[in-house]
Amino acid sequence: MELPIPPESPCGEVPTIELQNISKRFGNTQVLNQVDLAVYPGEAVAIIGPSGTGKSTILRIAAGLLAPDAGDIYIQGQRRIGLIEDATDPVSIGMVFQQAALFDSLTVEENVGFLLYQHSNLSAREIHDLVEDALDMVGLPGIGDRYPAELSGGMRKRVSFARAVIANPRNPKDRPSLLLFDEPTAGLDPIASTVIEDLIRSIHQSRGCSAYAIVTHQDSTIRRTADRVVFLHQGKLQWMGPVGEIDTTPNPFVRQFFSAQVEGPIHIVQ
């Protein structure tokens, strides 16, 4: 079996985020077991594997929303102490949740501009203009006065993207250097999924986001949004490599996952 080998640091760059020996247990279940993972500037990394293997847990730990039981997290080489509210990371990290996580009682404009309304000295007019720009970027101009219940699932996903990338222009550090996507195309039809996949790449290329990591099960999303793939199973990294090698690697976990075969090292819980 191929062992997961971390990529070499491009040009000696410090990882945007590096997880070292991360472990996490919920009750009697060991969800993560000494996981090492680094995402470098400019990278697009897909974290894949069967359901219930700790993929979303890794994202929440990376975002500073969940503390590991053991291990260290480094943001641009600086060790994080505690959760995100305990200290300020040297760069901003944004997260797009699987269910969009919008506030139902707020308009789209209030959702997208929420952090700016709460934590900036920008005027309402300035925030409105920034929200309009973010909504236009995700292909949803002029919907700021609507409520989440009035939107389709794909539209809510795009609104959550706009919220993740909006930043205070007076504080460049607010613009996320790392975006974390948790199942961004789950539950969407193939056309809506393509729109989201194209949007993820567009944000990466045009909005100054240095890197992103995406958790997904969908074959098209893996192939269209990732440059490097990390395969997680039973709390451990079982394989990593360029997206172009997922069809040629002999790794049994990857082979079973992409062929959808019942027989193999991945045991289906019924």
ABEGO torsion letter per residue (X at the ends): XBBBBBBBBBGGBBBABBBBGBBBBBEABBABBGBBBBBBBGBBBBBBEBBGAGAAAAAAAAAGABBBABEBBBBGGBBBBEBAAABBBABBBBBBBAAGGBBAABBAAAAAAAAAAAABABBAAAAAAAAAAAAAAAGBBGAAABBAAABBAAAAAAAAAAAAABBBAABAAABBABBBBBGAABGBBAAAAAAAAAAAAAAAAAAGBABBBBBBABAAAAAAABABBBBBBGGBBABBEBAAAAAABABAAAAAAAAGBABEABBBBX
